[in-house]
Amino acid sequence: MINGQSEPVKVLVTGGAGFIGSHLTEELLDMGYRVCVVDDLSTGSLDNLKQVSSNPGLEVRCFSVNDRDLLLKACKGVRYIFHQAAIPSVPRSISDPLSTNHANVNGTLSVLVAARDAGVKKVVYASSSSVYGDTPTLPKVEEMVPNPLSPYAVSKMAGEHYCAAFTASYGLATTSLRYFNVYGPRQAADSAYAAVIPKFISLIKKGKPPQIFGDGCQSRDFTFIKDVVRANILAAQSPETGAYNIGSGMRISLSELCSQMLKMMDRTDITPVYASPRPGDVLHSLAEISLAKIAFGYNPLYSLEQGLKATIEDYE
Ligand SMILES: NC(=O)c1ccc[n+]([C@@H]2O[C@H](COP(=O)([O-])OP(=O)(O)OC[C@H]3O[C@@H](n4cnc5c(N)ncnc54)[C@H](O)[C@@H]3O)[C@@H](O)[C@H]2O)c1
């Protein structure tokens, strides 16, 4: 029951067996929503939903969002769609741009068509800070002209354009959230395409040196998963549409991040190794977050230290 209504409100989380989608699913269930997860398990795992697997409000359907008939059926009676499903990696998109395009661009179009046809009230779309590319201006502000540099960034931008086009053409409310480097418990650590924080934790735990691509001066705005989850729910409940940065509003260089993590994990005996910069990686990234604050009250609650502590503890 939400807001005094007798029937629980149904929502759909695409990519709900992934890192961000599973945290979002947990929180939505906690809030009393009925949650349908659609995931093809290409990068996600049902293990991520272990903690809520016996919750009667959860339904899990394993198929691709590109399966339009099944998706339309799953969207029946759904109020909000949280569209997280994607192949979420810059390097992977560089080695295989076609599969990234299929999952991310065709997949988003398929979700929007199903949302339109099923009368869904709002789609919240997981976009990415990568759409800004390597423009030197910091912080990144939503009104800047996007400059996607990798096939992944192009796919995320195309998804945003499709969202805006569905709002303009069919009146379907959509909000794109440009996530800045999300991290937290359960983020995959051991794939070749793992994000930097879980990769560092996993290597440090094994007593191995973390690897930094480039000189380590490149900086990122790291956003704790719980802040991203709240941003999604606030955006869904708000009448505002459009694209918004979701970050912490702070940045740290990768060398500093690494030394902070080594200290927190009591392994200052380890020194990182440096490798050539990776193609497609941007140099600096920092979000201006005031637009999301004004539009739907987004306010990050977790400092990097608090977030890292929770993440490291989870790997213990
Ligand atoms: N993690 C980050 O820092 C970050 C930053 C910016 C944007 N994003 C975006 O957030 C979303 C979630 O990312 P994540 O980090 O949780 O990644 P993840 O790989 O853990 O989750 C993605 C999920 O989508 C599923 N999926 C992929 N293709 C699918 C398809 N065709 N049909 C159904 N399910 C499919 C995967 O199996 C997986 O469970 C992605 O859209 C990603 O582009 C993530």
The ligand as a MOL file (V3000), in Angstrom:
LIG
                    3D

  0  0  0     0  0            999 V3000
M  V30 BEGIN CTAB
M  V30 COUNTS 44 48 0 0 0
M  V30 BEGIN ATOM
M  V30 1 N 27.5130 1.6300 -12.3370 0
M  V30 2 C 27.7580 2.8550 -12.7690 0
M  V30 3 O 28.6720 3.5360 -12.2920 0
M  V30 4 C 26.8940 3.4880 -13.8340 0
M  V30 5 C 27.2000 4.7830 -14.2590 0
M  V30 6 C 26.4090 5.3750 -15.2350 0
M  V30 7 C 25.3200 4.6870 -15.7480 0
M  V30 8 N 25.0520 3.4160 -15.3390 0 CHG=1
M  V30 9 C 23.8950 2.7350 -15.9140 0
M  V30 10 O 23.1410 2.1630 -14.8590 0
M  V30 11 C 22.5060 0.9730 -15.3090 0
M  V30 12 C 22.7880 -0.1750 -14.3420 0
M  V30 13 O 24.2000 -0.4080 -14.3050 0
M  V30 14 P 24.8780 -1.4040 -13.2610 0
M  V30 15 O 26.1490 -0.7960 -12.8460 0
M  V30 16 O 23.8900 -1.8460 -12.2520 0 CHG=-1
M  V30 17 O 25.2530 -2.6080 -14.2340 0
M  V30 18 P 24.9060 -4.1700 -14.1140 0
M  V30 19 O 25.6270 -4.8600 -15.2360 0
M  V30 20 O 25.1530 -4.6640 -12.7420 0
M  V30 21 O 23.3480 -4.1760 -14.3940 0
M  V30 22 C 22.7730 -4.1810 -15.6800 0
M  V30 23 C 21.6950 -5.2420 -15.6790 0
M  V30 24 O 21.0020 -5.2050 -16.9390 0
M  V30 25 C 20.8200 -6.5470 -17.3800 0
M  V30 26 N 20.6810 -6.5030 -18.8390 0
M  V30 27 C 21.6180 -6.1690 -19.7660 0
M  V30 28 N 21.0920 -6.2320 -21.0060 0
M  V30 29 C 19.7830 -6.6020 -20.8490 0
M  V30 30 C 18.7170 -6.8410 -21.7350 0
M  V30 31 N 18.8730 -6.7030 -23.0680 0
M  V30 32 N 17.5210 -7.1850 -21.2330 0
M  V30 33 C 17.3370 -7.3400 -19.8950 0
M  V30 34 N 18.3140 -7.1420 -18.9930 0
M  V30 35 C 19.5260 -6.7860 -19.4730 0
M  V30 36 C 22.0480 -7.2920 -16.9130 0
M  V30 37 O 21.8920 -8.6880 -16.8580 0
M  V30 38 C 22.2530 -6.6670 -15.5350 0
M  V30 39 O 21.5330 -7.3580 -14.5410 0
M  V30 40 C 23.0040 0.7540 -16.7370 0
M  V30 41 O 22.0240 1.2320 -17.6120 0
M  V30 42 C 24.2560 1.5880 -16.8300 0
M  V30 43 O 24.5100 2.0120 -18.1500 0
M  V30 44 C 25.8140 2.8020 -14.3970 0
M  V30 END ATOM
M  V30 BEGIN BOND
M  V30 1 1 1 2
M  V30 2 2 2 3
M  V30 3 1 2 4
M  V30 4 1 4 5
M  V30 5 2 4 44
M  V30 6 2 5 6
M  V30 7 1 6 7
M  V30 8 2 7 8
M  V30 9 1 8 9
M  V30 10 1 8 44
M  V30 11 1 9 10
M  V30 12 1 9 42
M  V30 13 1 10 11
M  V30 14 1 11 12
M  V30 15 1 11 40
M  V30 16 1 12 13
M  V30 17 1 13 14
M  V30 18 2 14 15
M  V30 19 1 14 16
M  V30 20 1 14 17
M  V30 21 1 17 18
M  V30 22 2 18 19
M  V30 23 1 18 20
M  V30 24 1 18 21
M  V30 25 1 21 22
M  V30 26 1 22 23
M  V30 27 1 23 24
M  V30 28 1 23 38
M  V30 29 1 24 25
M  V30 30 1 25 26
M  V30 31 1 25 36
M  V30 32 1 26 27
M  V30 33 1 26 35
M  V30 34 2 27 28
M  V30 35 1 28 29
M  V30 36 1 29 30
M  V30 37 2 29 35
M  V30 38 1 30 31
M  V30 39 2 30 32
M  V30 40 1 32 33
M  V30 41 2 33 34
M  V30 42 1 34 35
M  V30 43 1 36 37
M  V30 44 1 36 38
M  V30 45 1 38 39
M  V30 46 1 40 41
M  V30 47 1 40 42
M  V30 48 1 42 43
M  V30 END BOND
M  V30 END CTAB
M  END
